[in-house]
Amino acid sequence: MVDVALMASASLQSYLILAFMREERVTMDAGFCYTANADGWLIGTVLLGLTYQVGGLALTLGMAAGVVAAPALAAGRLQREHPDETPA
């Protein structure tokens, strides 16, 4: 269950980075995407392991929901440089 939440969060994170990428910085942005994804997995695994030790399954599921909701809420604040373009 927690793995599904982590995968959803990582997928959303990767999509958002690629969707907002500028053409002249593709390699740098894609490298950042992979680094951020790996960091997210590490932090998520440690954080959710600690929450399970401290609060059990209920706290772990609450934390997983927060991990999924945070990037979704933050994405709403991002703006495209060219609003008429759609992501590939």
PyMOL Python script that loads the backbone (N, CA, C, O; Angstrom):
from pymol import cmd

cmd.read_pdbstr("""\
ATOM      1  N   MET A   1       0.825  -1.186   0.000  1.00  0.00           N
ATOM      2  CA  MET A   1       0.000   0.000   0.000  1.00  0.00           C
ATOM      3  C   MET A   1       0.875   1.259   0.000  1.00  0.00           C
ATOM      4  O   MET A   1       0.645   2.186  -0.777  1.00  0.00           O
ATOM      5  N   VAL A   2       1.855   1.278   0.860  1.00  0.00           N
ATOM      6  CA  VAL A   2       2.759   2.427   0.924  1.00  0.00           C
ATOM      7  C   VAL A   2       3.568   2.520  -0.367  1.00  0.00           C
ATOM      8  O   VAL A   2       3.849   3.618  -0.847  1.00  0.00           O
ATOM      9  N   ASP A   3       3.941   1.373  -0.928  1.00  0.00           N
ATOM     10  CA  ASP A   3       4.692   1.377  -2.185  1.00  0.00           C
ATOM     11  C   ASP A   3       3.893   2.037  -3.302  1.00  0.00           C
ATOM     12  O   ASP A   3       4.448   2.766  -4.125  1.00  0.00           O
ATOM     13  N   VAL A   4       2.590   1.780  -3.327  1.00  0.00           N
ATOM     14  CA  VAL A   4       1.738   2.382  -4.353  1.00  0.00           C
ATOM     15  C   VAL A   4       1.729   3.903  -4.197  1.00  0.00           C
ATOM     16  O   VAL A   4       1.812   4.630  -5.187  1.00  0.00           O
ATOM     17  N   ALA A   5       1.629   4.380  -2.963  1.00  0.00           N
ATOM     18  CA  ALA A   5       1.645   5.829  -2.721  1.00  0.00           C
ATOM     19  C   ALA A   5       2.986   6.433  -3.130  1.00  0.00           C
ATOM     20  O   ALA A   5       3.027   7.509  -3.725  1.00  0.00           O
ATOM     21  N   LEU A   6       4.070   5.752  -2.816  1.00  0.00           N
ATOM     22  CA  LEU A   6       5.395   6.256  -3.196  1.00  0.00           C
ATOM     23  C   LEU A   6       5.572   6.270  -4.711  1.00  0.00           C
ATOM     24  O   LEU A   6       6.134   7.215  -5.265  1.00  0.00           O
ATOM     25  N   MET A   7       5.091   5.220  -5.382  1.00  0.00           N
ATOM     26  CA  MET A   7       5.202   5.181  -6.838  1.00  0.00           C
ATOM     27  C   MET A   7       4.369   6.287  -7.476  1.00  0.00           C
ATOM     28  O   MET A   7       4.803   6.914  -8.442  1.00  0.00           O
ATOM     29  N   ALA A   8       3.177   6.527  -6.939  1.00  0.00           N
ATOM     30  CA  ALA A   8       2.335   7.598  -7.481  1.00  0.00           C
ATOM     31  C   ALA A   8       3.009   8.949  -7.301  1.00  0.00           C
ATOM     32  O   ALA A   8       3.000   9.778  -8.210  1.00  0.00           O
ATOM     33  N   SER A   9       3.587   9.169  -6.142  1.00  0.00           N
ATOM     34  CA  SER A   9       4.271  10.432  -5.874  1.00  0.00           C
ATOM     35  C   SER A   9       5.472  10.605  -6.796  1.00  0.00           C
ATOM     36  O   SER A   9       5.677  11.686  -7.348  1.00  0.00           O
ATOM     37  N   ALA A  10       6.259   9.562  -6.966  1.00  0.00           N
ATOM     38  CA  ALA A  10       7.439   9.641  -7.831  1.00  0.00           C
ATOM     39  C   ALA A  10       7.036   9.851  -9.287  1.00  0.00           C
ATOM     40  O   ALA A  10       7.680  10.612 -10.009  1.00  0.00           O
ATOM     41  N   SER A  11       5.977   9.182  -9.714  1.00  0.00           N
ATOM     42  CA  SER A  11       5.513   9.349 -11.091  1.00  0.00           C
ATOM     43  C   SER A  11       5.024  10.768 -11.335  1.00  0.00           C
ATOM     44  O   SER A  11       5.326  11.369 -12.367  1.00  0.00           O
ATOM     45  N   LEU A  12       4.271  11.297 -10.386  1.00  0.00           N
ATOM     46  CA  LEU A  12       3.786  12.669 -10.511  1.00  0.00           C
ATOM     47  C   LEU A  12       4.956  13.645 -10.546  1.00  0.00           C
ATOM     48  O   LEU A  12       4.966  14.588 -11.337  1.00  0.00           O
ATOM     49  N   GLN A  13       5.925  13.416  -9.695  1.00  0.00           N
ATOM     50  CA  GLN A  13       7.101  14.281  -9.644  1.00  0.00           C
ATOM     51  C   GLN A  13       7.837  14.257 -10.986  1.00  0.00           C
ATOM     52  O   GLN A  13       8.203  15.309 -11.509  1.00  0.00           O
ATOM     53  N   SER A  14       8.051  13.079 -11.537  1.00  0.00           N
ATOM     54  CA  SER A  14       8.751  12.967 -12.820  1.00  0.00           C
ATOM     55  C   SER A  14       7.965  13.642 -13.933  1.00  0.00           C
ATOM     56  O   SER A  14       8.533  14.356 -14.760  1.00  0.00           O
ATOM     57  N   TYR A  15       6.658  13.415 -13.950  1.00  0.00           N
ATOM     58  CA  TYR A  15       5.825  14.033 -14.983  1.00  0.00           C
ATOM     59  C   TYR A  15       5.902  15.555 -14.911  1.00  0.00           C
ATOM     60  O   TYR A  15       6.063  16.224 -15.931  1.00  0.00           O
ATOM     61  N   LEU A  16       5.787  16.094 -13.704  1.00  0.00           N
ATOM     62  CA  LEU A  16       5.785  17.550 -13.557  1.00  0.00           C
ATOM     63  C   LEU A  16       7.110  18.167 -13.987  1.00  0.00           C
ATOM     64  O   LEU A  16       7.126  19.219 -14.626  1.00  0.00           O
ATOM     65  N   ILE A  17       8.204  17.531 -13.646  1.00  0.00           N
ATOM     66  CA  ILE A  17       9.507  18.062 -14.050  1.00  0.00           C
ATOM     67  C   ILE A  17       9.625  18.043 -15.571  1.00  0.00           C
ATOM     68  O   ILE A  17      10.082  19.016 -16.170  1.00  0.00           O
ATOM     69  N   LEU A  18       9.221  16.952 -16.192  1.00  0.00           N
ATOM     70  CA  LEU A  18       9.309  16.862 -17.647  1.00  0.00           C
ATOM     71  C   LEU A  18       8.309  17.791 -18.331  1.00  0.00           C
ATOM     72  O   LEU A  18       8.607  18.341 -19.391  1.00  0.00           O
ATOM     73  N   ALA A  19       7.131  17.975 -17.743  1.00  0.00           N
ATOM     74  CA  ALA A  19       6.117  18.838 -18.346  1.00  0.00           C
ATOM     75  C   ALA A  19       6.538  20.302 -18.340  1.00  0.00           C
ATOM     76  O   ALA A  19       6.179  21.054 -19.246  1.00  0.00           O
ATOM     77  N   PHE A  20       7.292  20.710 -17.334  1.00  0.00           N
ATOM     78  CA  PHE A  20       7.696  22.104 -17.227  1.00  0.00           C
ATOM     79  C   PHE A  20       9.123  22.346 -17.722  1.00  0.00           C
ATOM     80  O   PHE A  20       9.681  23.421 -17.499  1.00  0.00           O
ATOM     81  N   MET A  21       9.705  21.373 -18.381  1.00  0.00           N
ATOM     82  CA  MET A  21      11.080  21.462 -18.860  1.00  0.00           C
ATOM     83  C   MET A  21      11.182  22.403 -20.064  1.00  0.00           C
ATOM     84  O   MET A  21      10.296  22.437 -20.918  1.00  0.00           O
ATOM     85  N   ARG A  22      12.263  23.154 -20.112  1.00  0.00           N
ATOM     86  CA  ARG A  22      12.532  24.027 -21.258  1.00  0.00           C
ATOM     87  C   ARG A  22      13.379  23.267 -22.269  1.00  0.00           C
ATOM     88  O   ARG A  22      14.248  22.480 -21.894  1.00  0.00           O
ATOM     89  N   GLU A  23      13.127  23.501 -23.537  1.00  0.00           N
ATOM     90  CA  GLU A  23      13.824  22.758 -24.587  1.00  0.00           C
ATOM     91  C   GLU A  23      15.330  22.943 -24.547  1.00  0.00           C
ATOM     92  O   GLU A  23      16.073  22.002 -24.828  1.00  0.00           O
ATOM     93  N   GLU A  24      15.794  24.129 -24.205  1.00  0.00           N
ATOM     94  CA  GLU A  24      17.240  24.375 -24.225  1.00  0.00           C
ATOM     95  C   GLU A  24      17.962  23.749 -23.040  1.00  0.00           C
ATOM     96  O   GLU A  24      19.192  23.753 -22.997  1.00  0.00           O
ATOM     97  N   ARG A  25      17.213  23.209 -22.072  1.00  0.00           N
ATOM     98  CA  ARG A  25      17.841  22.611 -20.884  1.00  0.00           C
ATOM     99  C   ARG A  25      17.372  21.175 -20.664  1.00  0.00           C
ATOM    100  O   ARG A  25      17.285  20.729 -19.520  1.00  0.00           O
ATOM    101  N   VAL A  26      17.074  20.459 -21.712  1.00  0.00           N
ATOM    102  CA  VAL A  26      16.490  19.127 -21.587  1.00  0.00           C
ATOM    103  C   VAL A  26      17.374  18.192 -20.775  1.00  0.00           C
ATOM    104  O   VAL A  26      16.884  17.540 -19.853  1.00  0.00           O
ATOM    105  N   THR A  27      18.645  18.108 -21.087  1.00  0.00           N
ATOM    106  CA  THR A  27      19.506  17.149 -20.386  1.00  0.00           C
ATOM    107  C   THR A  27      19.678  17.508 -18.922  1.00  0.00           C
ATOM    108  O   THR A  27      19.687  16.624 -18.065  1.00  0.00           O
ATOM    109  N   MET A  28      19.814  18.786 -18.625  1.00  0.00           N
ATOM    110  CA  MET A  28      19.970  19.200 -17.234  1.00  0.00           C
ATOM    111  C   MET A  28      18.686  18.933 -16.442  1.00  0.00           C
ATOM    112  O   MET A  28      18.741  18.440 -15.316  1.00  0.00           O
ATOM    113  N   ASP A  29      17.541  19.256 -17.029  1.00  0.00           N
ATOM    114  CA  ASP A  29      16.274  19.032 -16.341  1.00  0.00           C
ATOM    115  C   ASP A  29      15.974  17.545 -16.182  1.00  0.00           C
ATOM    116  O   ASP A  29      15.458  17.126 -15.146  1.00  0.00           O
ATOM    117  N   ALA A  30      16.291  16.745 -17.194  1.00  0.00           N
ATOM    118  CA  ALA A  30      16.061  15.305 -17.079  1.00  0.00           C
ATOM    119  C   ALA A  30      16.970  14.696 -16.009  1.00  0.00           C
ATOM    120  O   ALA A  30      16.538  13.819 -15.261  1.00  0.00           O
ATOM    121  N   GLY A  31      18.212  15.147 -15.931  1.00  0.00           N
ATOM    122  CA  GLY A  31      19.110  14.680 -14.874  1.00  0.00           C
ATOM    123  C   GLY A  31      18.595  15.058 -13.504  1.00  0.00           C
ATOM    124  O   GLY A  31      18.667  14.264 -12.566  1.00  0.00           O
ATOM    125  N   PHE A  32      18.074  16.271 -13.383  1.00  0.00           N
ATOM    126  CA  PHE A  32      17.469  16.699 -12.124  1.00  0.00           C
ATOM    127  C   PHE A  32      16.277  15.815 -11.781  1.00  0.00           C
ATOM    128  O   PHE A  32      16.061  15.475 -10.618  1.00  0.00           O
ATOM    129  N   CYS A  33      15.513  15.450 -12.791  1.00  0.00           N
ATOM    130  CA  CYS A  33      14.343  14.589 -12.586  1.00  0.00           C
ATOM    131  C   CYS A  33      14.752  13.262 -11.960  1.00  0.00           C
ATOM    132  O   CYS A  33      14.147  12.829 -10.979  1.00  0.00           O
ATOM    133  N   TYR A  34      15.758  12.620 -12.507  1.00  0.00           N
ATOM    134  CA  TYR A  34      16.202  11.335 -11.967  1.00  0.00           C
ATOM    135  C   TYR A  34      16.792  11.479 -10.567  1.00  0.00           C
ATOM    136  O   TYR A  34      16.567  10.627  -9.706  1.00  0.00           O
ATOM    137  N   THR A  35      17.540  12.545 -10.338  1.00  0.00           N
ATOM    138  CA  THR A  35      18.110  12.775  -9.010  1.00  0.00           C
ATOM    139  C   THR A  35      17.015  13.031  -7.986  1.00  0.00           C
ATOM    140  O   THR A  35      17.041  12.470  -6.890  1.00  0.00           O
ATOM    141  N   ALA A  36      16.062  13.871  -8.337  1.00  0.00           N
ATOM    142  CA  ALA A  36      14.956  14.172  -7.423  1.00  0.00           C
ATOM    143  C   ALA A  36      14.124  12.927  -7.144  1.00  0.00           C
ATOM    144  O   ALA A  36      13.657  12.727  -6.022  1.00  0.00           O
ATOM    145  N   ASN A  37      13.940  12.102  -8.148  1.00  0.00           N
ATOM    146  CA  ASN A  37      13.176  10.869  -7.970  1.00  0.00           C
ATOM    147  C   ASN A  37      13.892   9.924  -7.002  1.00  0.00           C
ATOM    148  O   ASN A  37      13.264   9.353  -6.111  1.00  0.00           O
ATOM    149  N   ALA A  38      15.191   9.764  -7.176  1.00  0.00           N
ATOM    150  CA  ALA A  38      15.960   8.893  -6.277  1.00  0.00           C
ATOM    151  C   ALA A  38      15.964   9.442  -4.854  1.00  0.00           C
ATOM    152  O   ALA A  38      15.825   8.687  -3.893  1.00  0.00           O
ATOM    153  N   ASP A  39      16.122  10.747  -4.723  1.00  0.00           N
ATOM    154  CA  ASP A  39      16.072  11.366  -3.394  1.00  0.00           C
ATOM    155  C   ASP A  39      14.708  11.162  -2.754  1.00  0.00           C
ATOM    156  O   ASP A  39      14.609  10.895  -1.557  1.00  0.00           O
ATOM    157  N   GLY A  40      13.665  11.289  -3.552  1.00  0.00           N
ATOM    158  CA  GLY A  40      12.311  11.089  -3.040  1.00  0.00           C
ATOM    159  C   GLY A  40      12.086   9.680  -2.525  1.00  0.00           C
ATOM    160  O   GLY A  40      11.461   9.487  -1.483  1.00  0.00           O
ATOM    161  N   TRP A  41      12.593   8.701  -3.251  1.00  0.00           N
ATOM    162  CA  TRP A  41      12.469   7.313  -2.785  1.00  0.00           C
ATOM    163  C   TRP A  41      13.204   7.102  -1.468  1.00  0.00           C
ATOM    164  O   TRP A  41      12.678   6.465  -0.556  1.00  0.00           O
ATOM    165  N   LEU A  42      14.410   7.632  -1.368  1.00  0.00           N
ATOM    166  CA  LEU A  42      15.189   7.469  -0.140  1.00  0.00           C
ATOM    167  C   LEU A  42      14.501   8.143   1.045  1.00  0.00           C
ATOM    168  O   LEU A  42      14.318   7.528   2.095  1.00  0.00           O
ATOM    169  N   ILE A  43      14.125   9.398   0.872  1.00  0.00           N
ATOM    170  CA  ILE A  43      13.475  10.129   1.958  1.00  0.00           C
ATOM    171  C   ILE A  43      12.141   9.486   2.315  1.00  0.00           C
ATOM    172  O   ILE A  43      11.817   9.341   3.494  1.00  0.00           O
ATOM    173  N   GLY A  44      11.373   9.102   1.313  1.00  0.00           N
ATOM    174  CA  GLY A  44      10.080   8.473   1.563  1.00  0.00           C
ATOM    175  C   GLY A  44      10.202   7.158   2.302  1.00  0.00           C
ATOM    176  O   GLY A  44       9.427   6.886   3.219  1.00  0.00           O
ATOM    177  N   THR A  45      11.157   6.346   1.917  1.00  0.00           N
ATOM    178  CA  THR A  45      11.348   5.056   2.577  1.00  0.00           C
ATOM    179  C   THR A  45      11.737   5.235   4.036  1.00  0.00           C
ATOM    180  O   THR A  45      11.187   4.570   4.913  1.00  0.00           O
ATOM    181  N   VAL A  46      12.675   6.124   4.297  1.00  0.00           N
ATOM    182  CA  VAL A  46      13.112   6.370   5.676  1.00  0.00           C
ATOM    183  C   VAL A  46      11.986   6.987   6.499  1.00  0.00           C
ATOM    184  O   VAL A  46      11.723   6.554   7.621  1.00  0.00           O
ATOM    185  N   LEU A  47      11.323   7.996   5.943  1.00  0.00           N
ATOM    186  CA  LEU A  47      10.259   8.688   6.666  1.00  0.00           C
ATOM    187  C   LEU A  47       9.088   7.761   6.984  1.00  0.00           C
ATOM    188  O   LEU A  47       8.574   7.768   8.103  1.00  0.00           O
ATOM    189  N   LEU A  48       8.671   6.972   6.011  1.00  0.00           N
ATOM    190  CA  LEU A  48       7.551   6.069   6.256  1.00  0.00           C
ATOM    191  C   LEU A  48       7.943   4.920   7.186  1.00  0.00           C
ATOM    192  O   LEU A  48       7.109   4.438   7.952  1.00  0.00           O
ATOM    193  N   GLY A  49       9.189   4.479   7.131  1.00  0.00           N
ATOM    194  CA  GLY A  49       9.651   3.466   8.087  1.00  0.00           C
ATOM    195  C   GLY A  49       9.630   3.992   9.507  1.00  0.00           C
ATOM    196  O   GLY A  49       9.224   3.289  10.433  1.00  0.00           O
ATOM    197  N   LEU A  50      10.069   5.230   9.679  1.00  0.00           N
ATOM    198  CA  LEU A  50      10.039   5.849  11.008  1.00  0.00           C
ATOM    199  C   LEU A  50       8.610   6.052  11.500  1.00  0.00           C
ATOM    200  O   LEU A  50       8.315   5.817  12.672  1.00  0.00           O
ATOM    201  N   THR A  51       7.725   6.485  10.610  1.00  0.00           N
ATOM    202  CA  THR A  51       6.344   6.700  11.049  1.00  0.00           C
ATOM    203  C   THR A  51       5.680   5.385  11.432  1.00  0.00           C
ATOM    204  O   THR A  51       4.847   5.356  12.339  1.00  0.00           O
ATOM    205  N   TYR A  52       6.031   4.307  10.761  1.00  0.00           N
ATOM    206  CA  TYR A  52       5.465   3.011  11.140  1.00  0.00           C
ATOM    207  C   TYR A  52       5.972   2.596  12.519  1.00  0.00           C
ATOM    208  O   TYR A  52       5.210   2.074  13.333  1.00  0.00           O
ATOM    209  N   GLN A  53       7.248   2.827  12.777  1.00  0.00           N
ATOM    210  CA  GLN A  53       7.806   2.481  14.083  1.00  0.00           C
ATOM    211  C   GLN A  53       7.171   3.317  15.196  1.00  0.00           C
ATOM    212  O   GLN A  53       6.936   2.815  16.295  1.00  0.00           O
ATOM    213  N   VAL A  54       6.898   4.578  14.913  1.00  0.00           N
ATOM    214  CA  VAL A  54       6.359   5.489  15.928  1.00  0.00           C
ATOM    215  C   VAL A  54       4.854   5.328  16.097  1.00  0.00           C
ATOM    216  O   VAL A  54       4.368   5.236  17.224  1.00  0.00           O
ATOM    217  N   GLY A  55       4.106   5.294  14.990  1.00  0.00           N
ATOM    218  CA  GLY A  55       2.650   5.355  15.094  1.00  0.00           C
ATOM    219  C   GLY A  55       1.884   4.218  14.470  1.00  0.00           C
ATOM    220  O   GLY A  55       0.654   4.234  14.476  1.00  0.00           O
ATOM    221  N   GLY A  56       2.569   3.234  13.931  1.00  0.00           N
ATOM    222  CA  GLY A  56       1.869   2.099  13.345  1.00  0.00           C
ATOM    223  C   GLY A  56       1.286   2.407  11.970  1.00  0.00           C
ATOM    224  O   GLY A  56       1.656   3.380  11.313  1.00  0.00           O
ATOM    225  N   LEU A  57       0.366   1.546  11.563  1.00  0.00           N
ATOM    226  CA  LEU A  57      -0.188   1.616  10.210  1.00  0.00           C
ATOM    227  C   LEU A  57      -0.990   2.896   9.970  1.00  0.00           C
ATOM    228  O   LEU A  57      -0.908   3.477   8.887  1.00  0.00           O
ATOM    229  N   ALA A  58      -1.757   3.338  10.956  1.00  0.00           N
ATOM    230  CA  ALA A  58      -2.587   4.533  10.764  1.00  0.00           C
ATOM    231  C   ALA A  58      -1.733   5.764  10.454  1.00  0.00           C
ATOM    232  O   ALA A  58      -2.039   6.506   9.520  1.00  0.00           O
ATOM    233  N   LEU A  59      -0.691   5.983  11.209  1.00  0.00           N
ATOM    234  CA  LEU A  59       0.186   7.129  10.959  1.00  0.00           C
ATOM    235  C   LEU A  59       0.920   6.971   9.629  1.00  0.00           C
ATOM    236  O   LEU A  59       1.125   7.950   8.911  1.00  0.00           O
ATOM    237  N   THR A  60       1.311   5.750   9.302  1.00  0.00           N
ATOM    238  CA  THR A  60       2.003   5.500   8.039  1.00  0.00           C
ATOM    239  C   THR A  60       1.109   5.832   6.852  1.00  0.00           C
ATOM    240  O   THR A  60       1.561   6.463   5.897  1.00  0.00           O
ATOM    241  N   LEU A  61      -0.152   5.416   6.899  1.00  0.00           N
ATOM    242  CA  LEU A  61      -1.070   5.713   5.798  1.00  0.00           C
ATOM    243  C   LEU A  61      -1.359   7.212   5.710  1.00  0.00           C
ATOM    244  O   LEU A  61      -1.491   7.756   4.613  1.00  0.00           O
ATOM    245  N   GLY A  62      -1.457   7.872   6.851  1.00  0.00           N
ATOM    246  CA  GLY A  62      -1.636   9.322   6.839  1.00  0.00           C
ATOM    247  C   GLY A  62      -0.447  10.032   6.225  1.00  0.00           C
ATOM    248  O   GLY A  62      -0.610  10.978   5.455  1.00  0.00           O
ATOM    249  N   MET A  63       0.746   9.577   6.562  1.00  0.00           N
ATOM    250  CA  MET A  63       1.957  10.168   5.999  1.00  0.00           C
ATOM    251  C   MET A  63       2.026   9.897   4.493  1.00  0.00           C
ATOM    252  O   MET A  63       2.423  10.773   3.725  1.00  0.00           O
ATOM    253  N   ALA A  64       1.646   8.705   4.074  1.00  0.00           N
ATOM    254  CA  ALA A  64       1.648   8.383   2.647  1.00  0.00           C
ATOM    255  C   ALA A  64       0.685   9.294   1.891  1.00  0.00           C
ATOM    256  O   ALA A  64       0.995   9.743   0.787  1.00  0.00           O
ATOM    257  N   ALA A  65      -0.468   9.567   2.472  1.00  0.00           N
ATOM    258  CA  ALA A  65      -1.423  10.480   1.836  1.00  0.00           C
ATOM    259  C   ALA A  65      -0.822  11.878   1.713  1.00  0.00           C
ATOM    260  O   ALA A  65      -1.019  12.556   0.705  1.00  0.00           O
ATOM    261  N   GLY A  66      -0.098  12.302   2.728  1.00  0.00           N
ATOM    262  CA  GLY A  66       0.557  13.608   2.674  1.00  0.00           C
ATOM    263  C   GLY A  66       1.649  13.666   1.621  1.00  0.00           C
ATOM    264  O   GLY A  66       1.832  14.686   0.958  1.00  0.00           O
ATOM    265  N   VAL A  67       2.374  12.561   1.470  1.00  0.00           N
ATOM    266  CA  VAL A  67       3.449  12.491   0.470  1.00  0.00           C
ATOM    267  C   VAL A  67       2.865  12.594  -0.940  1.00  0.00           C
ATOM    268  O   VAL A  67       3.493  13.169  -1.829  1.00  0.00           O
ATOM    269  N   VAL A  68       1.684  12.046  -1.146  1.00  0.00           N
ATOM    270  CA  VAL A  68       1.039  12.131  -2.454  1.00  0.00           C
ATOM    271  C   VAL A  68       0.399  13.508  -2.655  1.00  0.00           C
ATOM    272  O   VAL A  68       0.459  14.065  -3.751  1.00  0.00           O
ATOM    273  N   ALA A  69      -0.211  14.056  -1.606  1.00  0.00           N
ATOM    274  CA  ALA A  69      -0.938  15.322  -1.731  1.00  0.00           C
ATOM    275  C   ALA A  69      -0.015  16.529  -1.878  1.00  0.00           C
ATOM    276  O   ALA A  69      -0.351  17.471  -2.594  1.00  0.00           O
ATOM    277  N   ALA A  70       1.127  16.519  -1.222  1.00  0.00           N
ATOM    278  CA  ALA A  70       2.013  17.691  -1.239  1.00  0.00           C
ATOM    279  C   ALA A  70       2.448  18.093  -2.646  1.00  0.00           C
ATOM    280  O   ALA A  70       2.305  19.264  -2.998  1.00  0.00           O
ATOM    281  N   PRO A  71       2.976  17.175  -3.476  1.00  0.00           N
ATOM    282  CA  PRO A  71       3.358  17.607  -4.822  1.00  0.00           C
ATOM    283  C   PRO A  71       2.156  17.982  -5.683  1.00  0.00           C
ATOM    284  O   PRO A  71       2.262  18.848  -6.551  1.00  0.00           O
ATOM    285  N   ALA A  72       1.014  17.338  -5.451  1.00  0.00           N
ATOM    286  CA  ALA A  72      -0.180  17.680  -6.223  1.00  0.00           C
ATOM    287  C   ALA A  72      -0.618  19.114  -5.922  1.00  0.00           C
ATOM    288  O   ALA A  72      -0.986  19.855  -6.833  1.00  0.00           O
ATOM    289  N   LEU A  73      -0.579  19.501  -4.664  1.00  0.00           N
ATOM    290  CA  LEU A  73      -0.939  20.867  -4.285  1.00  0.00           C
ATOM    291  C   LEU A  73       0.099  21.871  -4.785  1.00  0.00           C
ATOM    292  O   LEU A  73      -0.253  22.956  -5.247  1.00  0.00           O
ATOM    293  N   ALA A  74       1.361  21.509  -4.690  1.00  0.00           N
ATOM    294  CA  ALA A  74       2.424  22.406  -5.147  1.00  0.00           C
ATOM    295  C   ALA A  74       2.367  22.611  -6.659  1.00  0.00           C
ATOM    296  O   ALA A  74       2.703  23.690  -7.147  1.00  0.00           O
ATOM    297  N   ALA A  75       1.949  21.601  -7.398  1.00  0.00           N
ATOM    298  CA  ALA A  75       1.891  21.701  -8.855  1.00  0.00           C
ATOM    299  C   ALA A  75       0.892  22.754  -9.304  1.00  0.00           C
ATOM    300  O   ALA A  75       1.063  23.372 -10.355  1.00  0.00           O
ATOM    301  N   GLY A  76      -0.135  22.954  -8.521  1.00  0.00           N
ATOM    302  CA  GLY A  76      -1.122  23.964  -8.869  1.00  0.00           C
ATOM    303  C   GLY A  76      -0.559  25.374  -8.855  1.00  0.00           C
ATOM    304  O   GLY A  76      -1.120  26.272  -9.484  1.00  0.00           O
ATOM    305  N   ARG A  77       0.524  25.576  -8.156  1.00  0.00           N
ATOM    306  CA  ARG A  77       1.139  26.902  -8.058  1.00  0.00           C
ATOM    307  C   ARG A  77       2.156  27.162  -9.171  1.00  0.00           C
ATOM    308  O   ARG A  77       2.603  28.296  -9.346  1.00  0.00           O
ATOM    309  N   LEU A  78       2.521  26.130  -9.917  1.00  0.00           N
ATOM    310  CA  LEU A  78       3.491  26.300 -11.001  1.00  0.00           C
ATOM    311  C   LEU A  78       2.824  26.965 -12.195  1.00  0.00           C
ATOM    312  O   LEU A  78       1.635  26.765 -12.442  1.00  0.00           O
ATOM    313  N   GLN A  79       3.580  27.743 -12.922  1.00  0.00           N
ATOM    314  CA  GLN A  79       3.062  28.399 -14.115  1.00  0.00           C
ATOM    315  C   GLN A  79       3.954  28.062 -15.296  1.00  0.00           C
ATOM    316  O   GLN A  79       5.176  27.977 -15.177  1.00  0.00           O
ATOM    317  N   ARG A  80       3.327  27.877 -16.406  1.00  0.00           N
ATOM    318  CA  ARG A  80       4.072  27.625 -17.632  1.00  0.00           C
ATOM    319  C   ARG A  80       4.586  28.944 -18.194  1.00  0.00           C
ATOM    320  O   ARG A  80       3.974  29.996 -18.008  1.00  0.00           O
ATOM    321  N   GLU A  81       5.727  28.868 -18.887  1.00  0.00           N
ATOM    322  CA  GLU A  81       6.239  30.058 -19.563  1.00  0.00           C
ATOM    323  C   GLU A  81       5.353  30.418 -20.748  1.00  0.00           C
ATOM    324  O   GLU A  81       5.152  31.594 -21.051  1.00  0.00           O
ATOM    325  N   HIS A  82       4.823  29.387 -21.418  1.00  0.00           N
ATOM    326  CA  HIS A  82       3.937  29.575 -22.567  1.00  0.00           C
ATOM    327  C   HIS A  82       2.643  28.820 -22.276  1.00  0.00           C
ATOM    328  O   HIS A  82       2.556  27.631 -22.582  1.00  0.00           O
ATOM    329  N   PRO A  83       1.636  29.474 -21.695  1.00  0.00           N
ATOM    330  CA  PRO A  83       0.422  28.782 -21.264  1.00  0.00           C
ATOM    331  C   PRO A  83      -0.348  28.101 -22.383  1.00  0.00           C
ATOM    332  O   PRO A  83      -1.128  27.188 -22.113  1.00  0.00           O
ATOM    333  N   ASP A  84      -0.154  28.515 -23.635  1.00  0.00           N
ATOM    334  CA  ASP A  84      -0.897  27.911 -24.734  1.00  0.00           C
ATOM    335  C   ASP A  84      -0.325  26.563 -25.160  1.00  0.00           C
ATOM    336  O   ASP A  84      -0.965  25.850 -25.933  1.00  0.00           O
ATOM    337  N   GLU A  85       0.861  26.195 -24.678  1.00  0.00           N
ATOM    338  CA  GLU A  85       1.476  24.916 -25.030  1.00  0.00           C
ATOM    339  C   GLU A  85       0.990  23.827 -24.092  1.00  0.00           C
ATOM    340  O   GLU A  85       0.759  24.072 -22.908  1.00  0.00           O
ATOM    341  N   THR A  86       0.836  22.626 -24.624  1.00  0.00           N
ATOM    342  CA  THR A  86       0.487  21.480 -23.795  1.00  0.00           C
ATOM    343  C   THR A  86       1.705  20.589 -23.670  1.00  0.00           C
ATOM    344  O   THR A  86       2.521  20.528 -24.589  1.00  0.00           O
ATOM    345  N   PRO A  87       1.846  19.879 -22.524  1.00  0.00           N
ATOM    346  CA  PRO A  87       3.013  19.000 -22.365  1.00  0.00           C
ATOM    347  C   PRO A  87       2.971  17.847 -23.347  1.00  0.00           C
ATOM    348  O   PRO A  87       1.896  17.407 -23.756  1.00  0.00           O
ATOM    349  N   ALA A  88       4.148  17.356 -23.728  1.00  0.00           N
ATOM    350  CA  ALA A  88       4.248  16.240 -24.680  1.00  0.00           C
ATOM    351  C   ALA A  88       3.839  14.949 -24.046  1.00  0.00           C
ATOM    352  O   ALA A  88       3.861  13.906 -24.699  1.00  0.00           O
TER     353      ALA A  88
END
""", "prot")
cmd.dss("prot")
cmd.show_as("cartoon", "prot")
cmd.util.cbc("prot")
cmd.orient("prot")
